[in-house]
């Protein structure tokens, strides 16, 4: 079921049971979790998947100054408070959604039951050189996103290592559509993300880190370092996937996620 709360955040709510919050990455939407939500619901969980600020069908103000990490985070935190959950949720976050999950868990450790991080962003030194260059020129990146036709974005998406072999055409088309309907100003967000590296050892939560070893966006060798930095973390690499293993290998990711949730009830 699709909802909008008083903050006009667009989100999907499905199932009954223990809550699970699913946070997508940059230029995506709640549809990133279309293949994970049905198994979660079948297993007895209540899945909540929002469109983050500037993404999907959530608010997209036409003011680049509003696209800062602190605004994105405050928007998410207010939405979470408005859910009035009866028990702490598990957070599942991909890329930027992984960073948001980590930050929220650090700020509200008693309000989170566990974390599943899929190719999570957590430090600026993870970012590939080409993306780092783009982050230094967010206005140019926003203009390029605004002007690039959806069919070109779809072609670029097919260059992702997983895509050529595993992503079906409909998944690539939906990803391209999500890129085009996101505000181009979201490209101002990454360079405003704070550094939380020094705080990670304080996170005393069960955590599962899943990553694709062919990631071209974030350095794959950064994910084992995250597992080592977190006191109660385990890692699961997917050898044939890139930045989006939850889309490229859903049968693998879904199984590992459900096993983690069941072992941490």
BELTALIN-V104682 format. One record per residue. N is the residue number from 1. RES is the residue in one small letter. SS is DSSP state (~ for helix, > for strand, _ for the rest). NEAR is the number of other ideal C-beta (glycine too) atoms within 12 Angstrom. D_LAST is the distance of its C-alpha to the last C-alpha in whole Angstrom. Layout:
# BELTALIN-V104682
n=N res=RES ss=SS near=NEAR d_last=D_LAST
n=N res=RES ss=SS near=NEAR d_last=D_LAST
This chain:
# BELTALIN-V104682
n=1 res=x ss=_ near=17 d_last=25
n=2 res=x ss=> near=20 d_last=27
n=3 res=x ss=> near=23 d_last=27
n=4 res=x ss=> near=20 d_last=29
n=5 res=x ss=_ near=24 d_last=28
n=6 res=x ss=_ near=11 d_last=31
n=7 res=x ss=_ near=24 d_last=31
n=8 res=x ss=_ near=21 d_last=32
n=9 res=x ss=_ near=37 d_last=29
n=10 res=x ss=> near=31 d_last=28
n=11 res=x ss=> near=38 d_last=25
n=12 res=x ss=> near=34 d_last=23
n=13 res=x ss=> near=29 d_last=20
n=14 res=x ss=> near=29 d_last=19
n=15 res=x ss=_ near=24 d_last=17
n=16 res=x ss=_ near=17 d_last=15
n=17 res=x ss=_ near=22 d_last=11
n=18 res=x ss=> near=26 d_last=9
n=19 res=x ss=> near=33 d_last=11
n=20 res=x ss=> near=45 d_last=12
n=21 res=x ss=> near=44 d_last=15
n=22 res=x ss=> near=47 d_last=17
n=23 res=x ss=> near=53 d_last=20
n=24 res=x ss=_ near=49 d_last=23
n=25 res=x ss=_ near=42 d_last=26
n=26 res=x ss=_ near=48 d_last=30
n=27 res=x ss=_ near=42 d_last=32
n=28 res=x ss=_ near=42 d_last=29
n=29 res=x ss=_ near=39 d_last=27
n=30 res=x ss=~ near=37 d_last=24
n=31 res=x ss=~ near=35 d_last=26
n=32 res=x ss=~ near=43 d_last=24
n=33 res=x ss=~ near=42 d_last=21
n=34 res=x ss=~ near=29 d_last=23
n=35 res=x ss=~ near=31 d_last=22
n=36 res=x ss=~ near=41 d_last=18
n=37 res=x ss=~ near=34 d_last=18
n=38 res=x ss=~ near=19 d_last=19
n=39 res=x ss=~ near=29 d_last=16
n=40 res=x ss=~ near=38 d_last=14
n=41 res=x ss=~ near=28 d_last=15
n=42 res=x ss=~ near=16 d_last=16
n=43 res=x ss=_ near=26 d_last=12
n=44 res=x ss=_ near=19 d_last=12
n=45 res=x ss=> near=35 d_last=11
n=46 res=x ss=> near=28 d_last=14
n=47 res=x ss=> near=38 d_last=15
n=48 res=x ss=> near=40 d_last=18
n=49 res=x ss=> near=47 d_last=20
n=50 res=x ss=> near=46 d_last=23
n=51 res=x ss=_ near=43 d_last=27
n=52 res=x ss=_ near=49 d_last=27
n=53 res=x ss=_ near=42 d_last=30
n=54 res=x ss=_ near=42 d_last=33
n=55 res=x ss=_ near=42 d_last=31
n=56 res=x ss=_ near=36 d_last=31
n=57 res=x ss=_ near=26 d_last=32
n=58 res=x ss=_ near=35 d_last=31
n=59 res=x ss=_ near=28 d_last=34
n=60 res=x ss=_ near=27 d_last=37
n=61 res=x ss=_ near=19 d_last=39
n=62 res=x ss=_ near=14 d_last=42
n=63 res=x ss=_ near=15 d_last=42
n=64 res=x ss=~ near=25 d_last=41
n=65 res=x ss=~ near=15 d_last=41
n=66 res=x ss=~ near=23 d_last=38
n=67 res=x ss=_ near=35 d_last=36
n=68 res=x ss=_ near=26 d_last=35
n=69 res=x ss=~ near=30 d_last=31
n=70 res=x ss=~ near=19 d_last=31
n=71 res=x ss=~ near=26 d_last=32
n=72 res=x ss=~ near=39 d_last=30
n=73 res=x ss=~ near=31 d_last=27
n=74 res=x ss=~ near=22 d_last=28
n=75 res=x ss=~ near=35 d_last=28
n=76 res=x ss=~ near=40 d_last=25
n=77 res=x ss=~ near=28 d_last=24
n=78 res=x ss=~ near=20 d_last=26
n=79 res=x ss=~ near=35 d_last=24
n=80 res=x ss=~ near=33 d_last=21
n=81 res=x ss=~ near=18 d_last=22
n=82 res=x ss=~ near=20 d_last=24
n=83 res=x ss=~ near=27 d_last=21
n=84 res=x ss=_ near=12 d_last=20
n=85 res=x ss=_ near=24 d_last=16
n=86 res=x ss=_ near=12 d_last=15
n=87 res=x ss=_ near=19 d_last=12
n=88 res=x ss=_ near=25 d_last=11
n=89 res=x ss=> near=36 d_last=11
n=90 res=x ss=> near=41 d_last=10
n=91 res=x ss=> near=46 d_last=13
n=92 res=x ss=> near=48 d_last=15
n=93 res=x ss=> near=46 d_last=19
n=94 res=x ss=> near=45 d_last=22
n=95 res=x ss=_ near=43 d_last=25
n=96 res=x ss=~ near=44 d_last=26
n=97 res=x ss=~ near=43 d_last=22
n=98 res=x ss=~ near=43 d_last=21
n=99 res=x ss=~ near=45 d_last=23
n=100 res=x ss=~ near=47 d_last=22
n=101 res=x ss=~ near=48 d_last=19
n=102 res=x ss=~ near=42 d_last=20
n=103 res=x ss=~ near=38 d_last=22
n=104 res=x ss=~ near=35 d_last=20
n=105 res=x ss=~ near=42 d_last=17
n=106 res=x ss=~ near=30 d_last=20
n=107 res=x ss=~ near=22 d_last=22
n=108 res=x ss=_ near=25 d_last=19
n=109 res=x ss=~ near=21 d_last=17
n=110 res=x ss=~ near=13 d_last=15
n=111 res=x ss=~ near=25 d_last=15
n=112 res=x ss=> near=34 d_last=12
n=113 res=x ss=> near=30 d_last=9
n=114 res=x ss=> near=38 d_last=10
n=115 res=x ss=> near=48 d_last=12
n=116 res=x ss=> near=50 d_last=14
n=117 res=x ss=> near=51 d_last=17
n=118 res=x ss=> near=54 d_last=20
n=119 res=x ss=_ near=49 d_last=23
n=120 res=x ss=_ near=49 d_last=23
n=121 res=x ss=_ near=44 d_last=26
n=122 res=x ss=_ near=44 d_last=26
n=123 res=x ss=_ near=26 d_last=29
n=124 res=x ss=~ near=24 d_last=33
n=125 res=x ss=~ near=18 d_last=34
n=126 res=x ss=~ near=34 d_last=32
n=127 res=x ss=> near=29 d_last=34
n=128 res=x ss=_ near=22 d_last=36
n=129 res=x ss=~ near=15 d_last=40
n=130 res=x ss=~ near=14 d_last=41
n=131 res=x ss=~ near=28 d_last=38
n=132 res=x ss=~ near=19 d_last=39
n=133 res=x ss=~ near=15 d_last=42
n=134 res=x ss=~ near=24 d_last=41
n=135 res=x ss=~ near=28 d_last=39
n=136 res=x ss=~ near=18 d_last=42
n=137 res=x ss=_ near=18 d_last=44
n=138 res=x ss=~ near=28 d_last=42
n=139 res=x ss=~ near=20 d_last=45
n=140 res=x ss=~ near=17 d_last=46
n=141 res=x ss=~ near=31 d_last=43
n=142 res=x ss=~ near=28 d_last=42
n=143 res=x ss=~ near=17 d_last=46
n=144 res=x ss=~ near=19 d_last=45
n=145 res=x ss=~ near=31 d_last=42
n=146 res=x ss=~ near=23 d_last=44
n=147 res=x ss=~ near=14 d_last=47
n=148 res=x ss=_ near=21 d_last=45
n=149 res=x ss=_ near=16 d_last=45
n=150 res=x ss=~ near=23 d_last=42
n=151 res=x ss=~ near=16 d_last=43
n=152 res=x ss=~ near=17 d_last=44
n=153 res=x ss=~ near=29 d_last=40
n=154 res=x ss=~ near=26 d_last=39
n=155 res=x ss=~ near=20 d_last=42
n=156 res=x ss=~ near=21 d_last=40
n=157 res=x ss=~ near=36 d_last=37
n=158 res=x ss=_ near=25 d_last=38
n=159 res=x ss=_ near=19 d_last=39
n=160 res=x ss=_ near=32 d_last=35
n=161 res=x ss=~ near=27 d_last=35
n=162 res=x ss=~ near=37 d_last=32
n=163 res=x ss=~ near=32 d_last=34
n=164 res=x ss=~ near=19 d_last=37
n=165 res=x ss=~ near=15 d_last=35
n=166 res=x ss=_ near=29 d_last=32
n=167 res=x ss=_ near=32 d_last=32
n=168 res=x ss=_ near=19 d_last=34
n=169 res=x ss=~ near=16 d_last=36
n=170 res=x ss=~ near=15 d_last=35
n=171 res=x ss=~ near=28 d_last=32
n=172 res=x ss=~ near=29 d_last=34
n=173 res=x ss=~ near=22 d_last=36
n=174 res=x ss=~ near=31 d_last=33
n=175 res=x ss=~ near=39 d_last=33
n=176 res=x ss=~ near=32 d_last=36
n=177 res=x ss=~ near=25 d_last=36
n=178 res=x ss=~ near=37 d_last=33
n=179 res=x ss=~ near=38 d_last=35
n=180 res=x ss=~ near=28 d_last=38
n=181 res=x ss=~ near=27 d_last=37
n=182 res=x ss=_ near=37 d_last=35
n=183 res=x ss=_ near=34 d_last=37
n=184 res=x ss=~ near=30 d_last=39
n=185 res=x ss=~ near=33 d_last=39
n=186 res=x ss=~ near=42 d_last=35
n=187 res=x ss=~ near=32 d_last=37
n=188 res=x ss=~ near=34 d_last=38
n=189 res=x ss=_ near=39 d_last=34
n=190 res=x ss=~ near=36 d_last=34
n=191 res=x ss=~ near=25 d_last=36
n=192 res=x ss=~ near=25 d_last=35
n=193 res=x ss=_ near=32 d_last=32
n=194 res=x ss=_ near=25 d_last=31
n=195 res=x ss=_ near=19 d_last=31
n=196 res=x ss=_ near=30 d_last=27
n=197 res=x ss=~ near=25 d_last=28
n=198 res=x ss=~ near=13 d_last=29
n=199 res=x ss=~ near=20 d_last=25
n=200 res=x ss=~ near=31 d_last=23
n=201 res=x ss=~ near=16 d_last=23
n=202 res=x ss=~ near=18 d_last=22
n=203 res=x ss=_ near=34 d_last=18
n=204 res=x ss=_ near=20 d_last=16
n=205 res=x ss=_ near=32 d_last=13
n=206 res=x ss=_ near=27 d_last=11
n=207 res=x ss=> near=40 d_last=13
n=208 res=x ss=> near=39 d_last=14
n=209 res=x ss=> near=45 d_last=18
n=210 res=x ss=> near=45 d_last=19
n=211 res=x ss=> near=46 d_last=23
n=212 res=x ss=> near=38 d_last=26
n=213 res=x ss=_ near=28 d_last=29
n=214 res=x ss=_ near=29 d_last=32
n=215 res=x ss=_ near=37 d_last=31
n=216 res=x ss=_ near=25 d_last=34
n=217 res=x ss=_ near=36 d_last=33
n=218 res=x ss=> near=42 d_last=31
n=219 res=x ss=_ near=28 d_last=32
n=220 res=x ss=_ near=29 d_last=29
n=221 res=x ss=~ near=18 d_last=30
n=222 res=x ss=~ near=30 d_last=28
n=223 res=x ss=~ near=39 d_last=25
n=224 res=x ss=~ near=20 d_last=25
n=225 res=x ss=~ near=23 d_last=26
n=226 res=x ss=~ near=39 d_last=23
n=227 res=x ss=~ near=27 d_last=21
n=228 res=x ss=~ near=18 d_last=23
n=229 res=x ss=~ near=27 d_last=23
n=230 res=x ss=_ near=35 d_last=20
n=231 res=x ss=_ near=16 d_last=19
n=232 res=x ss=_ near=23 d_last=15
n=233 res=x ss=> near=32 d_last=16
n=234 res=x ss=> near=26 d_last=16
n=235 res=x ss=> near=29 d_last=19
n=236 res=x ss=> near=31 d_last=20
n=237 res=x ss=> near=27 d_last=23
n=238 res=x ss=> near=34 d_last=25
n=239 res=x ss=_ near=18 d_last=28
n=240 res=x ss=_ near=21 d_last=30
n=241 res=x ss=_ near=36 d_last=29
n=242 res=x ss=_ near=35 d_last=30
n=243 res=x ss=_ near=45 d_last=28
n=244 res=x ss=_ near=44 d_last=26
n=245 res=x ss=~ near=46 d_last=24
n=246 res=x ss=~ near=51 d_last=22
n=247 res=x ss=~ near=41 d_last=25
n=248 res=x ss=~ near=40 d_last=27
n=249 res=x ss=_ near=35 d_last=25
n=250 res=x ss=~ near=31 d_last=22
n=251 res=x ss=~ near=19 d_last=22
n=252 res=x ss=~ near=28 d_last=21
n=253 res=x ss=~ near=39 d_last=18
n=254 res=x ss=~ near=30 d_last=17
n=255 res=x ss=~ near=23 d_last=16
n=256 res=x ss=~ near=30 d_last=15
n=257 res=x ss=~ near=42 d_last=12
n=258 res=x ss=~ near=30 d_last=11
n=259 res=x ss=~ near=20 d_last=10
n=260 res=x ss=~ near=35 d_last=9
n=261 res=x ss=~ near=33 d_last=6
n=262 res=x ss=~ near=20 d_last=6
n=263 res=x ss=~ near=15 d_last=6
n=264 res=x ss=_ near=23 d_last=4
n=265 res=x ss=_ near=18 d_last=0
